[in-house]
Amino acid sequence: MRHVFLQISFHNLCIFSFLEFIQGLNHFIGIANNYNLTFDQTVALLATAHTLTQRGGTAGTQLARSFAMMTNRINEVNLALGRQVDLQKENMFDVYLELLKKVNKEYTASAEKAKILNDIFGM
Protein backbone atom coordinates (compact mmCIF):
# COMPACT_ATOMS: atom_id res chain seq x y z
CA MET A 1 0.00 0.00 0.00
CA ARG A 2 2.79 2.40 0.89
CA HIS A 3 4.43 1.76 -2.50
CA VAL A 4 1.23 2.79 -4.29
CA PHE A 5 0.95 5.96 -2.22
CA LEU A 6 4.53 6.96 -3.08
CA GLN A 7 3.85 6.42 -6.78
CA ILE A 8 0.71 8.57 -6.64
CA SER A 9 2.52 11.32 -4.72
CA PHE A 10 5.42 11.32 -7.16
CA HIS A 11 3.04 11.29 -10.12
CA ASN A 12 1.26 14.39 -8.80
CA LEU A 13 4.59 16.16 -8.31
CA CYS A 14 5.65 15.38 -11.88
CA ILE A 15 2.35 16.63 -13.29
CA PHE A 16 2.66 19.86 -11.32
CA SER A 17 6.24 20.40 -12.51
CA PHE A 18 5.27 19.60 -16.08
CA LEU A 19 2.39 22.09 -15.95
CA GLU A 20 4.74 24.73 -14.56
CA PHE A 21 7.22 24.00 -17.32
CA ILE A 22 4.50 24.40 -19.97
CA GLN A 23 3.42 27.66 -18.36
CA GLY A 24 7.01 28.94 -18.41
CA LEU A 25 7.41 27.81 -22.00
CA ASN A 26 4.27 29.72 -23.00
CA HIS A 27 5.74 32.91 -21.55
CA PHE A 28 9.22 32.49 -23.04
CA ILE A 29 8.90 30.61 -26.34
CA GLY A 30 8.15 33.72 -28.41
CA ILE A 31 11.24 35.57 -27.22
CA ALA A 32 13.34 32.41 -27.46
CA ASN A 33 12.20 32.03 -31.05
CA ASN A 34 12.94 35.69 -31.85
CA TYR A 35 16.50 35.24 -30.60
CA ASN A 36 16.95 31.91 -32.41
CA LEU A 37 17.45 29.88 -29.25
CA THR A 38 17.32 26.16 -29.82
CA PHE A 39 14.75 24.09 -27.98
CA ASP A 40 17.58 22.62 -25.87
CA GLN A 41 18.74 26.11 -24.88
CA THR A 42 15.19 27.16 -24.08
CA VAL A 43 14.60 24.09 -21.92
CA ALA A 44 17.96 24.55 -20.18
CA LEU A 45 17.12 28.14 -19.22
CA LEU A 46 13.64 27.25 -18.00
CA ALA A 47 14.92 24.24 -16.06
CA THR A 48 17.63 26.35 -14.44
CA ALA A 49 15.12 29.03 -13.51
CA HIS A 50 12.79 26.39 -12.10
CA THR A 51 15.65 24.88 -10.08
CA LEU A 52 16.34 28.35 -8.67
CA THR A 53 12.67 28.55 -7.59
CA GLN A 54 11.40 30.78 -10.40
CA ARG A 55 8.32 28.71 -11.02
CA GLY A 56 6.03 28.41 -13.99
CA GLY A 57 5.02 31.54 -15.81
CA THR A 58 7.24 33.67 -13.58
CA ALA A 59 10.34 31.94 -14.92
CA GLY A 60 9.23 32.42 -18.51
CA THR A 61 8.34 36.05 -17.94
CA GLN A 62 11.64 36.82 -16.20
CA LEU A 63 13.67 35.13 -18.94
CA ALA A 64 11.75 36.96 -21.67
CA ARG A 65 12.29 40.24 -19.86
CA SER A 66 16.01 39.51 -19.39
CA PHE A 67 16.59 38.87 -23.09
CA ALA A 68 14.57 41.92 -24.13
CA MET A 69 16.41 44.17 -21.66
CA MET A 70 19.77 42.75 -22.70
CA THR A 71 19.20 43.69 -26.33
CA ASN A 72 17.61 47.05 -25.50
CA ARG A 73 20.63 47.95 -23.39
CA ILE A 74 23.27 46.53 -25.71
CA ASN A 75 25.68 49.41 -24.96
CA GLU A 76 25.80 48.39 -21.29
CA VAL A 77 26.30 44.75 -22.36
CA ASN A 78 29.19 45.80 -24.63
CA LEU A 79 30.74 47.76 -21.78
CA ALA A 80 30.42 44.85 -19.33
CA LEU A 81 31.85 42.35 -21.83
CA GLY A 82 34.57 44.68 -23.09
CA ARG A 83 33.66 44.01 -26.71
CA GLN A 84 31.02 44.73 -29.33
CA VAL A 85 28.15 42.26 -29.55
CA ASP A 86 26.79 41.76 -33.08
CA LEU A 87 23.07 41.23 -32.57
CA GLN A 88 22.65 39.98 -36.13
CA LYS A 89 25.33 37.29 -36.02
CA GLU A 90 25.77 36.17 -32.43
CA ASN A 91 23.72 33.62 -30.57
CA MET A 92 22.04 35.50 -27.72
CA PHE A 93 22.09 32.42 -25.50
CA ASP A 94 25.89 32.44 -25.70
CA VAL A 95 26.01 36.21 -25.07
CA TYR A 96 23.69 35.81 -22.06
CA LEU A 97 25.88 33.09 -20.53
CA GLU A 98 29.09 34.97 -21.35
CA LEU A 99 27.72 38.07 -19.64
CA LEU A 100 26.63 36.23 -16.49
CA LYS A 101 29.94 34.34 -16.26
CA LYS A 102 32.02 37.47 -16.77
CA VAL A 103 30.11 39.52 -14.20
CA ASN A 104 30.32 36.67 -11.71
CA LYS A 105 34.05 36.10 -12.29
CA GLU A 106 35.42 39.60 -12.66
CA TYR A 107 33.36 41.54 -10.16
CA THR A 108 33.93 40.22 -6.68
CA ALA A 109 32.00 42.84 -4.72
CA SER A 110 28.27 42.29 -4.54
CA ALA A 111 27.63 46.00 -5.04
CA GLU A 112 29.58 45.98 -8.34
CA LYS A 113 27.66 42.94 -9.59
CA ALA A 114 24.35 44.46 -8.56
CA LYS A 115 25.11 47.74 -10.35
CA ILE A 116 26.08 46.06 -13.62
CA LEU A 117 23.12 43.68 -13.56
CA ASN A 118 20.80 46.58 -12.69
CA ASP A 119 22.20 48.67 -15.56
CA ILE A 120 21.53 45.83 -18.01
CA PHE A 121 18.50 44.00 -16.67
CA GLY A 122 16.90 46.75 -14.61
CA MET A 123 16.83 44.60 -11.49
C-alpha positions in Angstrom: 0.0 0.0 0.0 2.8 2.4 0.9 4.4 1.8 -2.5 1.2 2.8 -4.3 1.0 6.0 -2.2 4.5 7.0 -3.1 3.8 6.4 -6.8 0.7 8.6 -6.6 2.5 11.3 -4.7 5.4 11.3 -7.2 3.0 11.3 -10.1 1.3 14.4 -8.8 4.6 16.2 -8.3 5.6 15.4 -11.9 2.3 16.6 -13.3 2.7 19.9 -11.3 6.2 20.4 -12.5 5.3 19.6 -16.1 2.4 22.1 -16.0 4.7 24.7 -14.6 7.2 24.0 -17.3 4.5 24.4 -20.0 3.4 27.7 -18.4 7.0 28.9 -18.4 7.4 27.8 -22.0 4.3 29.7 -23.0 5.7 32.9 -21.5 9.2 32.5 -23.0 8.9 30.6 -26.3 8.2 33.7 -28.4 11.2 35.6 -27.2 13.3 32.4 -27.5 12.2 32.0 -31.1 12.9 35.7 -31.8 16.5 35.2 -30.6 16.9 31.9 -32.4 17.5 29.9 -29.3 17.3 26.2 -29.8 14.7 24.1 -28.0 17.6 22.6 -25.9 18.7 26.1 -24.9 15.2 27.2 -24.1 14.6 24.1 -21.9 18.0 24.6 -20.2 17.1 28.1 -19.2 13.6 27.2 -18.0 14.9 24.2 -16.1 17.6 26.3 -14.4 15.1 29.0 -13.5 12.8 26.4 -12.1 15.7 24.9 -10.1 16.3 28.4 -8.7 12.7 28.6 -7.6 11.4 30.8 -10.4 8.3 28.7 -11.0 6.0 28.4 -14.0 5.0 31.5 -15.8 7.2 33.7 -13.6 10.3 31.9 -14.9 9.2 32.4 -18.5 8.3 36.0 -17.9 11.6 36.8 -16.2 13.7 35.1 -18.9 11.7 37.0 -21.7 12.3 40.2 -19.9 16.0 39.5 -19.4 16.6 38.9 -23.1 14.6 41.9 -24.1 16.4 44.2 -21.7 19.8 42.8 -22.7 19.2 43.7 -26.3 17.6 47.1 -25.5 20.6 47.9 -23.4 23.3 46.5 -25.7 25.7 49.4 -25.0 25.8 48.4 -21.3 26.3 44.8 -22.4 29.2 45.8 -24.6 30.7 47.8 -21.8 30.4 44.9 -19.3 31.9 42.4 -21.8 34.6 44.7 -23.1 33.7 44.0 -26.7 31.0 44.7 -29.3 28.1 42.3 -29.6 26.8 41.8 -33.1 23.1 41.2 -32.6 22.6 40.0 -36.1 25.3 37.3 -36.0 25.8 36.2 -32.4 23.7 33.6 -30.6 22.0 35.5 -27.7 22.1 32.4 -25.5 25.9 32.4 -25.7 26.0 36.2 -25.1 23.7 35.8 -22.1 25.9 33.1 -20.5 29.1 35.0 -21.3 27.7 38.1 -19.6 26.6 36.2 -16.5 29.9 34.3 -16.3 32.0 37.5 -16.8 30.1 39.5 -14.2 30.3 36.7 -11.7 34.0 36.1 -12.3 35.4 39.6 -12.7 33.4 41.5 -10.2 33.9 40.2 -6.7 32.0 42.8 -4.7 28.3 42.3 -4.5 27.6 46.0 -5.0 29.6 46.0 -8.3 27.7 42.9 -9.6 24.3 44.5 -8.6 25.1 47.7 -10.4 26.1 46.1 -13.6 23.1 43.7 -13.6 20.8 46.6 -12.7 22.2 48.7 -15.6 21.5 45.8 -18.0 18.5 44.0 -16.7 16.9 46.7 -14.6 16.8 44.6 -11.5 
